[in-house]
């Protein structure tokens, strides 16, 4: 299969040489006609000049020989009977009667008679021009002729010069086509190398076509295509990284579930087996064991609720059911209950009555999660406050590094990756999602080793 530059050279040269051949053929025919026409006119002019001098000529034989030497033309004088009465190039005694010669007959009805034919006398082709004139009051035919061999010799000399010019033009055309072919190969090579780089996902490769606008247009289209491919590749990498993260998170949550469920289930089984094996166990111990079983059951139920919420969060399936309630009363109740759950720890609440229109259960879940995190990551009391526009949870614990603040609301993300508990790392993700449903957002401020502040605005769900 031929390359494009080979096709270009072949077609270019074929078209050029074909055009040159046709032009040569047309010029050959045209030039030949022009040359013959030129000599016909030359013979006519010569006849007209000679005719002017004949009236003063006494001897035709002497004159025609003299005129032949001066002009190089063959001159023949014929009488009205067709007899040759003067001839410049041969013996008139041996010449045939010319009465039936075409040029002689034509000159009777036309100003000039012309013909081209083979001369038996001189054994070559001649161009004849004849004219009927009056000499010494007698009509005669003055005929001039020139050898076609001489005419064609001059024509072929001219044609050889033209052929040299055509050959030079052909050589120039070949050189030009080779140069153009080299430029085409260069541009094609640039595009080929660029495509090869793209196939190897080198989207920063550069293509520089130099000579042809069409290849420039192709390279621009390829660059636009590469930009799209690079963008898609980047999106693909992000999506792949996201999938890997999701898979890792799912593995982490499964590990967390296994770990977190193991302790309460083991406790329940242990207490239940003890009660089952000893029906006569002390009543106080029985009551204590039953409370432990109940407590661990609530813990499992709470973890399942959180897990269910995380699934709904992942599928954007959470919806709010707003009602009117006093937010201050809810916060005070939460602070009291959380203080009871953590021995030797207190949740200090400050705030005044605020009526809001929101999903009470979800707001409770938000605040419980924030306080729960504050209690886990600090050893001092936690402050819960309600201002005119915000709910604020403040602790004085380990704090959060600046680069981790934006990550802590991601699902399954933990500041201390190895300290799993029953929150399973989904608390703040749920908090952020619930607040988003209420047209609010979580604001985190923290200083390492000094403590953290978690707050959210209640402007959008204040009761009107």
Order of alpha helices (4+ residues) and beta strands (2+ residues): alpha-alpha-beta-beta-alpha-beta-beta-beta-alpha-alpha-alpha-beta-alpha-beta-beta-alpha-beta-beta-alpha-beta-beta
